[in-house]
Amino acid sequence: MPIAMTPSPPPSDRARILFLGDDITYNPTLYQRLTSQFDIVHPPPADLQRPAFLQHLRDGSWGRFQAIMRPSWHTGGEMGNWDEELIRLLPPGLKVYASAGAGYDWVDVFALAKRGILYCNGAGASTEAVGDMALWHIISVFRNMASSFLAARSMDPKQFSRAHHDLPATSYNPRGHTLGIVGLGNIGYAIALKAYAAFGMKILYHDIVRKCPEQEALVQAEFHPSIGSMLRKTDCLLLATPSTLGGRPFLTSELIAQLPPGARFVNIARGSLVDEDALAEALESGQLAAAGLDVHASEPHVNERMVNMPNVTMTCHTGGGAVETKTAFEQLAMENVERVLKGMEALTAVNGHLIKESMTNGHANGHATNGDWNRAL
């Protein structure tokens, strides 16, 4: 089927923004400010399907835009992953791509950096909501909430009575137990604050960057430069890191084996971080007592082995699903674009250090090697 072409926008001296996804809902005043300063091209949803989107980039239908913004997480991603096939078609002079969402496993931030394109995420927008969801899953894995929920919903008095009688024997208060957090960024630290204040949990963490002493002191956090040393002391492991290099799972059978028998696991980060077959095996064998999963490896599908396990709590990637999050996603995407186009520092840059590394090594305009980017990590 031939692809309908969008007429090229008329020439203008103003910077141009390619706006992907639904109309602005929560921040109309900020959007009006953007329209008063820049030209905005807002393609219809049909033009965002991957074949059409790639063709528009090849044809230059939208002109030489200097910025891309995707203010809503649920729309504007119809073209799929931002990989080398797509990124190499972006126009020269593109400075910034600002998107809703904290994770960025769907976009090759290294390929963008090679072209000098700054990627900005929605970091901080969902912190409160995801932190609350994490607490819900933490108490669920310690107090057998999934089993209790299923027994009550069964409408079977025998199941209700069995849960009422049996579950307390394997339920524990989180207080005094250790919470091992992988990734103590905005969201990870918010969870640490909540778990420490609400449950009195002992906070351990592993990250590539250590928090300052003042932040550690607020939650009595114990830093572990080695993931193994943290796992051996962890009663409940929580993933709060956005992605892994190359998309490889972080939680494997080897790492699970380093946890104490009967430990618990919570994932509010990315489903791709987990080898779900290894997780299912650990739950079946009793190596892990329970799991709480807000994210899944093959969304919108959940793992068939775990879906009916009474010791697994599942939610539908709704950790950040709050009106406050959607409002902040919109605001951040627009403010990041506005600031970069006006020569100011972005608020939530993800790959800025990679671009600086490129400039330092004299590899501007996409001439850096894979080795350069690996070392930049």
Protein Blocks (a to p, Z undefined) as FASTA:
>chain_A
ZZdddddddddfbdcdddedjddfklmmlmmmmmmmpccddddfklmpmklmmmmmmnom
nopafbdcdfbfkgojlnopadfklmmmpcehiabdcdehjbfklbcfklmmmnopacdd
fehjlmmmmmmmmmmmmmmmmnommmmmmmmmnopaklmmmmmmmmmmmgccfehpacdd
ehjafklmmmmmmmmmmnopacddddfbdcdfklmmmnopacdfbfklmmmmpfbdcdfb
fbdehhiafbdfklmmmpcehiacddfkbfklpcfklmmmmmmnomambdcdfbdfkbcb
dcfklmmpckbccdehilmmcfklmmmmmmmmmmmmmmmmnopacfkbfklmmmmmmmmn
opgghiacfklmmmmZZ
